[in-house]
């Protein structure tokens, strides 16, 4: 089963690009063709869906990191920066009162 997963990913299909419906169709086709046993179908389906979820999370993490890098390079205030400044303004207002 692990070999099959590798083949799917390396062949360019990539679990990330597949919807759950497409994954189910793919696994059904593999079972019908006899490339996997019907008993392996549910396990493979769950494994492919989990792999896709992990890949999506990794891509999201990388995108977020890159966006943060770009924002820091172009000197745009982040949400944290604004919150810090708001807190400082509140403190100064309290001192003035």
C-alpha positions as a Markdown table, in Angstrom:
| # | Residue | x | y | z |
|---|---|---|---|---|
| 1 | Unk | 0.0 | 0.0 | 0.0 |
| 2 | Unk | 2.8 | 2.4 | 0.8 |
| 3 | Unk | 4.3 | 1.8 | -2.7 |
| 4 | Unk | 0.9 | 2.7 | -4.2 |
| 5 | Unk | 0.8 | 6.0 | -2.2 |
| 6 | Unk | 4.3 | 6.9 | -3.4 |
| 7 | Unk | 3.3 | 6.1 | -7.0 |
| 8 | Unk | 0.3 | 8.4 | -6.7 |
| 9 | Unk | 2.2 | 11.3 | -5.3 |
| 10 | Unk | 5.2 | 10.9 | -7.6 |
| 11 | Unk | 3.1 | 10.6 | -10.6 |
| 12 | Unk | 1.9 | 14.2 | -10.2 |
| 13 | Unk | -1.6 | 13.4 | -8.9 |
| 14 | Unk | -0.6 | 14.6 | -5.5 |
| 15 | Unk | -3.1 | 14.1 | -2.7 |
| 16 | Unk | -3.1 | 17.8 | -2.0 |
| 17 | Unk | -4.9 | 18.5 | -5.3 |
| 18 | Unk | -7.5 | 15.8 | -4.9 |
| 19 | Unk | -10.9 | 16.3 | -3.3 |
| 20 | Unk | -12.2 | 13.7 | -0.9 |
| 21 | Unk | -14.7 | 12.7 | -3.6 |
| 22 | Unk | -11.9 | 12.2 | -6.2 |
| 23 | Unk | -9.9 | 10.2 | -3.7 |
| 24 | Unk | -12.9 | 7.9 | -3.1 |
| 25 | Unk | -13.3 | 7.5 | -6.8 |
| 26 | Unk | -9.6 | 6.7 | -7.3 |
| 27 | Unk | -9.6 | 4.1 | -4.5 |
| 28 | Unk | -12.8 | 2.5 | -5.8 |
| 29 | Unk | -11.2 | 2.3 | -9.3 |
| 30 | Unk | -8.1 | 0.7 | -7.8 |
| 31 | Unk | -10.2 | -1.8 | -6.0 |
| 32 | Unk | -12.3 | -2.6 | -9.1 |
| 33 | Unk | -9.1 | -3.1 | -11.1 |
| 34 | Unk | -7.7 | -5.4 | -8.4 |
| 35 | Unk | -4.7 | -3.2 | -7.7 |
| 36 | Unk | -5.7 | -3.1 | -4.1 |
| 37 | Unk | -7.8 | -5.6 | -2.1 |
| 38 | Unk | -11.3 | -4.5 | -1.2 |
| 39 | Unk | -10.3 | -5.0 | 2.5 |
| 40 | Unk | -7.6 | -2.4 | 2.0 |
| 41 | Unk | -9.9 | 0.2 | 0.5 |
| 42 | Unk | -11.0 | 1.9 | 3.7 |
| 43 | Unk | -7.5 | 2.0 | 5.1 |
| 44 | Unk | -6.1 | 3.5 | 2.0 |
| 45 | Unk | -8.9 | 6.0 | 1.7 |
| 46 | Unk | -8.3 | 7.2 | 5.3 |
| 47 | Unk | -4.6 | 7.3 | 4.7 |
| 48 | Unk | -4.9 | 9.4 | 1.5 |
| 49 | Unk | -7.3 | 11.8 | 3.1 |
| 50 | Unk | -5.0 | 12.2 | 6.1 |
| 51 | Unk | -2.0 | 12.7 | 3.9 |
| 52 | Unk | -3.9 | 15.4 | 1.9 |
| 53 | Unk | -4.8 | 17.1 | 5.1 |
| 54 | Unk | -1.2 | 17.1 | 6.3 |
| 55 | Unk | 0.0 | 18.4 | 2.9 |
| 56 | Unk | -2.5 | 21.2 | 3.0 |
| 57 | Unk | -1.5 | 22.2 | 6.5 |
| 58 | Unk | 2.1 | 22.2 | 5.5 |
| 59 | Unk | 1.4 | 24.4 | 2.4 |
| 60 | Unk | -0.6 | 26.8 | 4.6 |
| 61 | Unk | 2.2 | 27.0 | 7.1 |
| 62 | Unk | 4.8 | 27.8 | 4.4 |
| 63 | Unk | 2.5 | 30.4 | 2.8 |
| 64 | Unk | 1.9 | 32.1 | 6.2 |
| 65 | Unk | 5.6 | 32.1 | 6.9 |
| 66 | Unk | 6.4 | 33.6 | 3.5 |
| 67 | Unk | 3.8 | 36.3 | 3.8 |
| 68 | Unk | 5.1 | 37.2 | 7.2 |
| 69 | Unk | 8.6 | 37.5 | 5.7 |
| 70 | Unk | 7.4 | 39.7 | 2.9 |
| 71 | Unk | 5.4 | 42.0 | 5.3 |
| 72 | Unk | 8.5 | 42.4 | 7.5 |
| 73 | Unk | 10.6 | 43.3 | 4.5 |
| 74 | Unk | 8.3 | 46.0 | 3.2 |
| 75 | Unk | 7.8 | 47.6 | 6.6 |
| 76 | Unk | 4.0 | 47.2 | 6.9 |
| 77 | Unk | 2.6 | 47.2 | 10.5 |
| 78 | Unk | 1.4 | 43.8 | 11.6 |
| 79 | Unk | -1.6 | 43.1 | 13.8 |
| 80 | Unk | 0.8 | 42.7 | 16.7 |
| 81 | Unk | 2.5 | 46.0 | 16.0 |
| 82 | Unk | -0.9 | 47.8 | 16.0 |
| 83 | Unk | -2.0 | 46.1 | 19.2 |
| 84 | Unk | 1.3 | 47.0 | 20.9 |
| 85 | Unk | 0.8 | 50.7 | 19.8 |
| 86 | Unk | -2.8 | 50.7 | 21.0 |
| 87 | Unk | -1.7 | 49.4 | 24.3 |
| 88 | Unk | 1.0 | 52.0 | 24.5 |
| 89 | Unk | -1.6 | 54.8 | 23.7 |
| 90 | Unk | -3.9 | 53.5 | 26.4 |
| 91 | Unk | -1.1 | 53.6 | 28.9 |
| 92 | Unk | -0.2 | 57.2 | 27.9 |
| 93 | Unk | -3.8 | 58.2 | 28.2 |
| 94 | Unk | -4.0 | 56.8 | 31.7 |
| 95 | Unk | -0.8 | 58.6 | 32.7 |
| 96 | Unk | -2.2 | 61.9 | 31.4 |
| 97 | Unk | -5.5 | 61.6 | 33.3 |
